[in-house]
Amino acid sequence: MASLTVTMTDVEGRTHALEDVEDGISLMELGRRHGVAGIMGDCGGGCACATCHVYIGEEWWEKVGGPDDVEFAMLDMVADVMRDNSRLGCQVRMSPELDGLAVTVAPASSA
């Protein structure tokens, strides 16, 4: 089984170099498991809260892809901090194609 890596920069600016990441885990689950500040996942991964909002590193955008309509509607709830490279961590699952992925946790919305 392939061991993947992810770099997450939390809301406090700390970098977490995560190794031995399993294929299929969501960024939300991964962030919560490793105590990455700003990854809350209040809805448990149901794409219903936007508390796992991350910015995908621009060099990874093509491989990760954009949000579907349901995810975009959730992101619209945090429009004040939404960017072109915004995704919900619960909707991005790790795969060998994403080995080395870099993401930054979005700040909390003031909405």
N, C-alpha and C positions, 0 to 999 in steps of 0.2 A: 504494500500500500504506500502510495506517495505521501511524503511529508511536505506540507506546504508552509510558506512563510507569509506573514502580513505585517506591515508597519502601520500602527495606529497612533496618531497624534491626538491626545485628549484635549478637553476644553481648557485645561490649565497649561497647555503647551508642552507637556511631557510626551516623549516618544516611547512607545511600547513596541519593541521588536519581538513579535510572537512567532515562535518556531513550533514545529511538530503539529501544525494545524491540520485537522482532518478534513478530507474531501467531504463536501456536503453541508458543513456547518455554516450557519448564517453569521454575518458580521455582528449582528446584535447579540447572538448567543456567545460568540467569541469575546466580545467586549465585556459582557457581563461576567463571564467566567474568569476573566483576568482583571476585573476591577477597573476598567478604563473609565475615567471620569467623564461624565456626560452621556454615557450609554445607559439609558434607564430601561427601555423595553417594557414600559408599563402595561401594555396590552399582551405581553407574552409572545409577540411575534405575529400577531393577527392583522398587521397593516391597518391599525385602527387608532394610532395615537401620535405618531411622529416623534416619539421620545428616543429614537435610535437614529436620528438624522445624521448623515455623514456626507462629506464632500469627497468624491472620488478623485484621486490624482489624475490630472488631465491626460497623462500618457496612458492611462488605463481605461479611459472612457469608452473607446471603441469596443474593447473586450467585455466590459461590464454591461454596456448598453443602457438605454434610458428606461425610465419608469413606465409602467402600464397606466391605464386611465385611473384605476383605483388608487394606486400609489401616488400618482400625480395629485389626485384630490386630497389626499392626506398631506402631501407636501404643501399644497396651497394653503393649508391651515397655518403654516409657519412661513408665509410668503415674505415676511420681513427679514428672514435669514436664509431664504431659499436662493440658490445659485443655479447656473446652467448645469453644473456637475453634481447636483444634489440627488441623493438616493436615500431610501430608508434601509438601514442595516439589516432589518429582518427580511428584506426582499432580495438581498445579495447573498448567494450561497457560494462558498469556495469550491473551486475546481482546479485541476492542474493548469488550465489556461490562465488562472488568476494568481499563480504562484509568484510571490514578490509584491503583491498588491499594496498600494499605499493609500490610506484614507485619513482624513482629518474629521474629528467629531465636530459637528456644527454647534454653535452656541445656542442656548435655550432661546426660544422665541419670546418676544414680549407681548405677543398677541393674546 
